[in-house]
Amino acid sequence: MKERSAATLKGERIRFTTLEEFAQYLENIGDGELDFRAIPISGRPEEFHYSGHEKVVVRNRDQKLFDNVEDFLCYAFQCDGEGYSHTEYVDIEV
């Protein structure tokens, strides 16, 4: 179950504990667009843009385009080569 915290200076913070929760959240956007900041347990926060129409995620810093949403989710959850997550959760600010 995703958790919602109080609004931050940037906006609302949402915690996803599984890849499936995050995938469902993005799917629910439909053809919309979303600019968000992903905050992993370890590592630096990064800013991304999701296009629901194209079903792609772009990292803003270098305009890296992930091949598909699943690749982005594995990146965000620090998955190993077999797709197993190495982090407990990912927070996003929207």
SVG drawing of the C-alpha trace seen along z (x, -y; Angstrom):
<svg xmlns="http://www.w3.org/2000/svg" viewBox="-6 -25 30 38">
<polyline fill="none" stroke="black" stroke-width="0.4" points="0.0,0.0 1.5,-3.3 1.8,-6.0 1.1,-9.7 2.8,-12.1 2.2,-15.8 2.9,-18.2 6.6,-19.2 8.0,-22.4 8.1,-20.8 4.7,-19.1 3.1,-15.9 5.4,-12.9 4.2,-9.4 6.0,-6.2 6.0,-3.1 7.1,0.2 6.9,2.4 7.5,2.0 3.9,3.0 2.5,0.1 4.6,-2.4 3.7,-0.9 0.0,-1.1 0.4,-4.7 1.9,-5.6 -0.7,-3.5 -3.5,-5.5 -2.2,-8.7 -3.5,-7.4 -2.4,-9.6 -1.3,-12.4 2.1,-13.7 3.9,-13.8 7.0,-15.6 8.4,-14.1 11.4,-13.7 12.4,-10.1 14.1,-9.9 15.7,-6.5 16.9,-5.2 20.5,-5.5 21.8,-7.7 20.8,-11.1 17.3,-12.3 16.7,-12.6 14.0,-14.4 12.1,-12.6 9.3,-13.2 6.7,-10.6 4.6,-10.7 1.5,-8.6 0.7,-8.9 4.1,-7.5 4.6,-5.3 8.2,-6.6 10.2,-8.0 13.0,-10.6 15.6,-11.5 15.8,-15.3 19.5,-15.7 20.8,-14.1 17.6,-13.4 18.2,-9.7 15.2,-7.9 14.4,-4.6 13.5,-1.9 10.2,-1.2 8.5,-1.8 9.7,1.5 13.4,0.5 12.7,-2.8 11.1,-1.0 14.0,1.4 16.4,-1.6 14.4,-3.4 14.2,-0.3 17.9,0.6 17.1,4.1 19.7,6.7 20.1,8.4 17.3,10.8 14.9,8.0 14.9,8.3 14.6,5.0 17.5,4.0 15.6,1.2 12.7,1.2 10.9,-1.8 11.1,-4.8 9.5,-8.1 8.4,-10.5 7.5,-14.2 4.9,-15.4"/>
</svg>
